[in-house]
Amino acid sequence: MSNLAVLPIILPLISGIILALFHKNVTISRLLTKLFAIVNLAVVSYITWIVFINGTVILETGGWQAPYGIVLVADELAVLLVLSTSIIALACAFYAPHSLTLRQEHYYFYAFFFFLISGVSGAFLTGDLFNLFVFFEVLLMASYALIVLGGDKVQLRESIKYVIINLFSSILFVTAIAFLYGVVGTVNIAQIGERVQEVDQQGILTTIGILLFFVFATKGALFPLYYWMPQSYIVPNPVVSALFGALLTKVGIYSILRVFSVIFVHEINLTHESFIWIGGLSMLFGVIGALSTNNIKLIIAYNIIPAVGFLIMGIGVFNQDAMSGTVYYLLHDMIIKAALFLIVGAVVYVAGTSDLRKMHGLIHYYPLLGWILFVSAFILAGIPPFSGFIGKLLLLKGALSNNEVVIVIIALLSSLLILYSVMKIFIQGFWGEKDTSLEVTAKSTKGLIGPIVFLLLFSVILGVGAEFIYPSIDSISTYILDPEIYIDSVLKE
């Protein structure tokens, strides 16, 4: 049973290797990609069911008992995030053939696609800090290949910035791990959490914690370290943007959540209070960026920043409601961000431009695409009864119980501006008089709508089915707030 924990890493890895062998045969590559994505989702769904029925699944590789060997920890939080990753991967697998050029497909897109999924899943499942670094590097190497796929000048320019920033943060990451190992003598997250309570060097540990936060905040695109992200995420193909926007920043946020709920819990007044204000500034600067541009791809990219602001605010508040809200909102945002990037990719395809000032009246030719965008804006902004509302309600309830009134006001204001920023695309791009220039050049959206609707269906289920889903999320928040539960489950004490 414990071997199940490695399957979400191994299956995409093997899939990527197989697809690398068939990169010249596009027909076989497309077919195998869809098949492998379906199998991966089925396996991950089964693992998720096992974890929720029987409890955390722990794999001690090579028979080495924790903390001496490499440990994979498939707890409820990790498997839900891996499940969301697999859902997004399946949608992108079906969207990709209708979005990519043949040249991009020939140059190993499908192989790097699965390598990225493998790295992201590994980052969620790993039980030690060094292997978190390793899986970060796996997903980053795949992302380096995907961001330049196509070889446009703007892609190469943005990829240089993207690579330099991530290489610098990776250097800091491995340095911080070395410092932490020097203090506590282990890289196993559970054992570090156990030993930091006994080490009489709290000042050094706080410094290491801040350094790790800087690394994860860079990867998560938090204020003020988000400057590299918006342009980098819009230059590749829309399906790549969807993968980046939905998954990569969330790995950074997950790392903060895991590390600052198990290891660095000794100076909560210092670290977590800072998280709240970083979250508030991320919300404000993110929506300002979204409102300041007429590039519809940039509008969605900038909206990643307030979303991670909400998440880090929840981690900073650090009570039952806030943790439940953080987990709920994290699942919601992964799904809806992927859907929105795929939507704007389809809009750019049919309009022939990403400039909002050059499009109008698209609803006359593409009514379904327009109304899908309309509903997605409401889901993103947190309008009831959709999934964004449940997560934000819990986050705000948790913040109010800690008397964080100012951050609640900022969050509510940001939510309204987020709604306006996306509705602006609908109002200016889809509403209005018919654009007669499109009558001859109107393009088919066949193959693009299905994957988007598939993702939105899960967003609707998260909202409408909250009564059934919330108890599981609430139990996860209890688990997060008590680090001893995680420590005892891994070390079997």
TIROLO-282798 format. One record per residue (C-alpha): residue in one letter; x, y, z; residue number from 1. Coordinates in steps of 0.02 Angstrom, whole numbers. Last residue first. Layout:
REC code      x      y      z pos
REC    a      X      Y      Z NUM
...
//
This chain:
REC code      x      y      z pos
REC    e    310    383    875 493
REC    k    289    330    696 492
REC    l    416    458    629 491
REC    v    303    510    486 490
REC    s    134    500    576 489
REC    d    207    571    737 488
REC    i    279    725    651 487
REC    y    121    760    551 486
REC    i      9    747    706 485
REC    e    136    843    812 484
REC    p    123    991    692 483
REC    d    -52   1032    758 482
REC    l   -124   1175    654 481
REC    i   -102   1079    491 480
REC    y   -201    927    552 479
REC    t   -343   1037    613 478
REC    s   -343   1122    442 477
REC    i   -351    951    357 476
REC    s   -502    904    465 475
REC    d   -589   1063    407 474
REC    i   -554   1021    225 473
REC    s   -635    851    248 472
REC    p   -787    927    334 471
REC    y   -798   1060    194 470
REC    i   -823    941     47 469
REC    f  -1001    883     80 468
REC    e  -1077   1052    123 467
REC    a   -964   1135     -6 466
REC    g  -1047   1041   -148 465
REC    v  -1111   1198   -235 464
REC    g   -943   1284   -223 463
REC    l   -815   1146   -250 462
REC    i   -934   1067   -378 461
REC    v   -941   1231   -475 460
REC    s   -751   1241   -481 459
REC    f   -745   1058   -535 458
REC    l   -864   1094   -678 457
REC    l   -760   1244   -726 456
REC    l   -614   1127   -763 455
REC    f   -715   1015   -881 454
REC    v   -795   1170   -961 453
REC    i   -620   1231  -1005 452
REC    p   -567   1060  -1074 451
REC    g   -723   1055  -1186 450
REC    i   -712   1234  -1253 449
REC    l   -546   1221  -1347 448
REC    g   -577   1064  -1452 447
REC    k   -687   1155  -1576 446
REC    t   -666   1342  -1557 445
REC    s   -687   1370  -1744 444
REC    k   -622   1530  -1820 443
REC    a   -716   1680  -1892 442
REC    t   -611   1752  -2035 441
REC    v   -752   1797  -2156 440
REC    e   -873   1871  -2030 439
REC    l   -734   1931  -1915 438
REC    s   -715   2102  -1998 437
REC    t   -899   2133  -1962 436
REC    d   -866   2156  -1776 435
REC    k  -1043   2148  -1707 434
REC    e  -1089   2291  -1592 433
REC    g  -1057   2286  -1406 432
REC    w  -1013   2152  -1279 431
REC    f   -877   2023  -1306 430
REC    g   -712   2116  -1292 429
REC    q   -757   2273  -1196 428
REC    i   -884   2201  -1073 427
REC    f   -812   2026  -1062 426
REC    i   -630   2081  -1044 425
REC    k   -682   2215   -919 424
REC    m   -771   2079   -821 423
REC    v   -597   2011   -782 422
REC    s   -531   2173   -705 421
REC    y   -699   2215   -625 420
REC    l   -708   2050   -530 419
REC    i   -529   2071   -469 418
REC    l   -572   2250   -416 417
REC    l   -718   2189   -311 416
REC    s   -611   2053   -231 415
REC    s   -472   2177   -195 414
REC    l   -592   2289    -98 413
REC    l   -650   2141      6 412
REC    a   -472   2085     41 411
REC    i   -413   2261     87 410
REC    i   -560   2279    207 409
REC    v   -521   2110    285 408
REC    i   -337   2159    301 407
REC    v   -387   2315    398 406
REC    v   -503   2220    516 405
REC    e   -375   2091    577 404
REC    n   -468   2065    742 403
REC    n   -408   1883    756 402
REC    s   -588   1821    735 401
REC    l   -602   1942    589 400
REC    a   -456   1858    499 399
REC    g   -531   1684    520 398
REC    k   -700   1742    455 397
REC    l   -613   1827    309 396
REC    l   -521   1668    261 395
REC    l   -677   1561    282 394
REC    l   -780   1677    173 393
REC    k   -639   1687     46 392
REC    g   -631   1498     25 391
REC    i   -820   1476     12 390
REC    f   -841   1623   -108 389
REC    g   -704   1563   -227 388
REC    s   -795   1396   -246 387
REC    f   -954   1470   -321 386
REC    p  -1118   1504   -230 385
REC    p  -1084   1647   -208 384
REC    i   -966   1773   -292 383
REC    g   -784   1739   -252 382
REC    a   -697   1848   -380 381
REC    l   -629   1699   -477 380
REC    i   -797   1610   -488 379
REC    f   -885   1769   -544 378
REC    a   -755   1800   -679 377
REC    s   -767   1618   -734 376
REC    v   -955   1638   -761 375
REC    f   -928   1783   -882 374
REC    l   -785   1695   -971 373
REC    i   -897   1544  -1000 372
REC    w  -1031   1664  -1062 371
REC    g   -913   1735  -1192 370
REC    l   -847   1566  -1251 369
REC    l  -1026   1505  -1274 368
REC    p  -1077   1662  -1370 367
REC    y   -933   1653  -1496 366
REC    y   -987   1744  -1654 365
REC    h  -1106   1876  -1584 364
REC    i  -1017   1873  -1416 363
REC    l   -858   1936  -1501 362
REC    g   -933   2111  -1512 361
REC    h   -770   2200  -1479 360
REC    m   -583   2179  -1502 359
REC    k   -440   2299  -1536 358
REC    r   -441   2393  -1371 357
REC    l   -428   2229  -1275 356
REC    d   -257   2194  -1351 355
REC    s   -226   2006  -1352 354
REC    t   -250   1995  -1540 353
REC    g   -315   1878  -1675 352
REC    a   -490   1883  -1601 351
REC    v   -521   1695  -1614 350
REC    y   -349   1642  -1550 349
REC    v   -336   1780  -1421 348
REC    v   -505   1727  -1350 347
REC    a   -453   1542  -1347 346
REC    g   -294   1584  -1251 345
REC    v   -398   1697  -1139 344
REC    i   -506   1545  -1095 343
REC    l   -357   1427  -1069 342
REC    f   -278   1552   -950 341
REC    l   -445   1569   -861 340
REC    a   -470   1381   -841 339
REC    a   -296   1354   -768 338
REC    k   -326   1498   -648 337
REC    i   -495   1425   -598 336
REC    i   -427   1253   -553 335
REC    m   -274   1306   -452 334
REC    d   -374   1445   -371 333
REC    h   -510   1332   -303 332
REC    l   -388   1206   -226 331
REC    l   -290   1346   -142 330
REC    y   -450   1433    -87 329
REC    y   -510   1277      4 328
REC    v   -340   1248     86 327
REC    t   -323   1430    138 326
REC    g   -504   1442    197 325
REC    s   -485   1290    308 324
REC    m   -324   1366    376 323
REC    a   -409   1533    407 322
REC    d   -558   1452    494 321
REC    q   -449   1350    611 320
REC    n   -321   1484    652 319
REC    f   -159   1536    568 318
REC    v   -190   1720    524 317
REC    g    -24   1719    429 316
REC    i    -64   1561    331 315
REC    g   -231   1639    282 314
REC    m   -145   1800    227 313
REC    i    -22   1695    126 312
REC    l   -168   1620     30 311
REC    f   -259   1784      0 310
REC    g    -98   1861    -66 309
REC    v    -71   1708   -177 308
REC    a   -237   1755   -258 307
REC    p   -191   1941   -264 306
REC    i    -35   1893   -367 305
REC    i   -115   1769   -489 304
REC    n   -229   1909   -549 303
REC    y    -78   1989   -632 302
REC    a    -68   1841   -752 301
REC    i   -254   1854   -793 300
REC    i   -242   2038   -839 299
REC    l    -78   2005   -929 298
REC    k   -164   1884  -1048 297
REC    i   -300   2012  -1080 296
REC    n   -174   2146  -1130 295
REC    n   -264   2309  -1093 294
REC    t   -159   2343   -937 293
REC    s   -171   2447   -778 292
REC    l   -318   2357   -698 291
REC    a   -224   2192   -681 290
REC    g    -69   2279   -613 289
REC    i   -172   2373   -484 288
REC    v   -257   2208   -441 287
REC    g    -89   2127   -403 286
REC    f    -21   2278   -308 285
REC    l   -168   2278   -188 284
REC    m   -181   2091   -158 283
REC    s      7   2069   -140 282
REC    l     10   2214    -16 281
REC    g   -122   2128     91 280
REC    g    -32   1960     85 279
REC    i    133   2040    134 278
REC    w     37   2118    278 277
REC    i    -32   1951    338 276
REC    f    133   1860    312 275
REC    s    223   1985    424 274
REC    e    105   1940    566 273
REC    h    148   1758    533 272
REC    t    335   1781    548 271
REC    l    355   1889    704 270
REC    n    208   1835    813 269
REC    i    230   1655    755 268
REC    e    408   1642    821 267
REC    h    417   1458    875 266
REC    v    313   1383    733 265
REC    f    452   1369    605 264
REC    i    455   1181    573 263
REC    v    283   1102    549 262
REC    s    162   1243    505 261
REC    f    289   1362    430 260
REC    v    370   1228    321 259
REC    r    208   1154    254 258
REC    l    117   1317    219 257
REC    i    272   1401    146 256
REC    s    302   1251     34 255
REC    y    119   1251    -21 254
REC    i    136   1434    -69 253
REC    g    289   1399   -177 252
REC    v    205   1248   -257 251
REC    k     55   1360   -290 250
REC    t    162   1480   -393 249
REC    l    207   1337   -510 248
REC    l     38   1254   -529 247
REC    a   -107   1356   -597 246
REC    g    -14   1499   -679 245
REC    f    125   1390   -749 244
REC    l     11   1254   -816 243
REC    a   -110   1381   -890 242
REC    s     33   1481   -967 241
REC    v     95   1319  -1048 240
REC    v    -78   1290  -1123 239
REC    p    -82   1471  -1181 238
REC    n     83   1452  -1279 237
REC    p    230   1544  -1200 236
REC    v    244   1733  -1177 235
REC    i    108   1757  -1044 234
REC    y    191   1682   -890 233
REC    s    357   1772   -907 232
REC    q    273   1942   -925 231
REC    p    175   1921   -762 230
REC    m    312   1834   -657 229
REC    w    475   1930   -641 228
REC    y    403   2073   -537 227
REC    y    323   1957   -408 226
REC    l    454   1976   -271 225
REC    p    376   2126   -183 224
REC    f    247   2055   -150 223
REC    l    222   1868   -175 222
REC    a    264   1778   -337 221
REC    g    259   1600   -264 220
REC    k    435   1558   -324 219
REC    t    501   1720   -249 218
REC    a    397   1694    -92 217
REC    f    468   1517    -77 216
REC    v    648   1579    -78 215
REC    f    614   1730     35 214
REC    f    520   1615    154 213
REC    l    671   1501    161 212
REC    l    780   1650    210 211
REC    i    653   1704    341 210
REC    g    653   1529    415 209
REC    i    843   1525    418 208
REC    t    841   1689    516 207
REC    t    709   1621    635 206
REC    l    814   1465    661 205
REC    i    967   1570    702 204
REC    g    869   1669    831 203
REC    q    793   1512    905 202
REC    q    962   1435    944 201
REC    d    925   1329   1099 200
REC    v    872   1177    998 199
REC    e    740   1066   1080 198
REC    q    583   1125    990 197
REC    v    683   1136    829 196
REC    r    715    949    846 195
REC    e    537    885    818 194
REC    g    498    997    670 193
REC    i    667    950    595 192
REC    q    620    768    619 191
REC    a    456    792    526 190
REC    i    537    890    384 189
REC    n    678    765    358 188
REC    v    833    870    319 187
REC    t    932    821    474 186
REC    g   1071    882    591 185
REC    v    972   1020    681 184
REC    v   1085   1173    665 183
REC    g   1202   1123    523 182
REC    y   1056   1046    429 181
REC    l    967   1213    440 180
REC    f   1119   1304    370 179
REC    a   1134   1178    227 178
REC    i    947   1192    189 177
REC    a    963   1382    183 176
REC    t   1108   1367     59 175
REC    v   1006   1246    -49 174
REC    f    864   1372    -58 173
REC    l    975   1524    -84 172
REC    i   1053   1442   -236 171
REC    s    879   1394   -297 170
REC    s    820   1574   -277 169
REC    f    964   1634   -387 168
REC    l    929   1501   -518 167
REC    n    745   1547   -517 166
REC    i    778   1732   -547 165
REC    i    907   1696   -683 164
REC    v    795   1571   -773 163
REC    y    642   1685   -778 162
REC    k    742   1837   -833 161
REC    i    823   1738   -974 160
REC    s    653   1661  -1017 159
REC    e    577   1833  -1040 158
REC    r    699   1879  -1179 157
REC    l    691   1707  -1261 156
REC    q    502   1712  -1263 155
REC    v    500   1888  -1335 154
REC    k    615   1833  -1477 153
REC    d    505   1685  -1522 152
REC    g    585   1512  -1504 151
REC    g    428   1406  -1510 150
REC    l    458   1319  -1344 149
REC    v    556   1444  -1240 148
REC    i    440   1435  -1088 147
REC    l    418   1247  -1103 146
REC    a    603   1205  -1094 145
REC    y    634   1314   -941 144
REC    s    473   1243   -864 143
REC    a    541   1066   -875 142
REC    m    701   1122   -789 141
REC    l    596   1212   -658 140
REC    l    489   1058   -622 139
REC    v    642    950   -594 138
REC    e    733   1086   -496 137
REC    f    587   1107   -376 136
REC    f    583    919   -360 135
REC    v    764    920   -302 134
REC    f    735   1065   -180 133
REC    l    587    972   -104 132
REC    n    705    824   -100 131
REC    f    821    924     11 130
REC    l    679    979    123 129
REC    d    611    808    167 128
REC    g    441    725    159 127
REC    t    406    739    -26 126
REC    l    226    729    -87 125
REC    f    185    905   -147 124
REC    a    357    934   -225 123
REC    g    346    763   -309 122
REC    s    179    805   -388 121
REC    v    251    967   -459 120
REC    g    405    878   -527 119
REC    s    303    738   -609 118
REC    i    182    864   -685 117
REC    l    329    960   -759 116
REC    f    406    801   -829 115
REC    f    236    762   -906 114
REC    f    230    926  -1002 113
REC    f    415    909  -1046 112
REC    a    376    750  -1142 111
REC    y    220    822  -1224 110
REC    f    311    978  -1284 109
REC    y    457    879  -1357 108
REC    y    500    991  -1504 107
REC    h    381    908  -1627 106
REC    e    230    979  -1536 105
REC    q    300   1155  -1543 104
REC    r    332   1139  -1730 103
REC    l    158   1071  -1758 102
REC    t     88   1228  -1679 101
REC    l      5   1213  -1510 100
REC    s   -173   1265  -1466  99
REC    h   -288   1131  -1533  98
REC    p   -169    988  -1488  97
REC    a   -145   1065  -1313  96
REC    y   -326   1072  -1253  95
REC    f   -346    883  -1223  94
REC    a   -184    868  -1125  93
REC    c   -219   1034  -1038  92
REC    a   -382    969   -966  91
REC    l   -296    808   -908  90
REC    a   -152    905   -828  89
REC    i   -275   1017   -734  88
REC    i   -362    865   -660  87
REC    s   -193    787   -618  86
REC    t   -135    944   -528  85
REC    s   -298    951   -429  84
REC    l   -270    770   -376  83
REC    v    -90    811   -326  82
REC    l   -157    955   -220  81
REC    l   -286    842   -139  80
REC    v   -152    709   -113  79
REC    a    -36    830    -21  78
REC    l   -168    897     99  77
REC    e   -239    726    143  76
REC    d    -68    649    177  75
REC    a     41    564     47  74
REC    v    212    578    131  73
REC    l    361    521     28  72
REC    v    517    483    130  71
REC    i    697    470     72  70
REC    g    795    373    202  69
REC    y    862    405    376  68
REC    p    711    496    451  67
REC    a    618    384    426  66
REC    q    652    197    407  65
REC    w    761    144    261  64
REC    g    672      8    163  63
REC    g    739     75      0  62
REC    t    610    214      0  61
REC    e    507    245    156  60
REC    l    334    272     80  59
REC    i    202    348    191  58
REC    v     14    340    159  57
REC    t    -86    453    275  56
REC    g   -257    390    329  55
REC    n   -362    237    285  54
REC    i   -518    312    202  53
REC    f   -457    485    152  52
REC    v   -288    415     99  51
REC    i   -363    270      0  50
REC    w   -485    386    -92  49
REC    t   -342    503   -138  48
REC    i   -240    355   -201  47
REC    y   -386    301   -311  46
REC    s   -405    477   -381  45
REC    v   -217    482   -413  44
REC    v   -228    320   -513  43
REC    a   -377    380   -616  42
REC    l   -296    549   -648  41
REC    n   -135    466   -707  40
REC    v   -229    346   -820  39
REC    i   -324    490   -901  38
REC    a   -164    591   -925  37
REC    f    -75    438   -999  36
REC    l   -216    411  -1125  35
REC    k   -225    594  -1176  34
REC    t    -36    603  -1197  33
REC    l    -32    436  -1290  32
REC    l   -158    497  -1419  31
REC    r    -71    664  -1446  30
REC    s    100    584  -1461  29
REC    i     36    451  -1581  28
REC    t    -34    583  -1699  27
REC    v    118    697  -1680  26
REC    n    245    566  -1734  25
REC    k    412    656  -1722  24
REC    h    407    664  -1531  23
REC    f    379    476  -1515  22
REC    l    532    433  -1409  21
REC    a    508    587  -1299  20
REC    l    330    525  -1270  19
REC    i    396    368  -1184  18
REC    i    510    469  -1070  17
REC    g    370    589  -1025  16
REC    s    250    448   -984  15
REC    i    381    366   -874  14
REC    l    399    528   -775  13
REC    p    211    555   -771  12
REC    l    187    380   -695  11
REC    i    334    389   -575  10
REC    i    286    545   -478   9
REC    p     99    512   -452   8
REC    l    147    328   -422   7
REC    v    268    359   -277   6
REC    a    137    365   -139   5
REC    l     55    203   -197   4
REC    n    208    107   -137   3
REC    s    142    121     41   2
REC    m      0      0      0   1
//
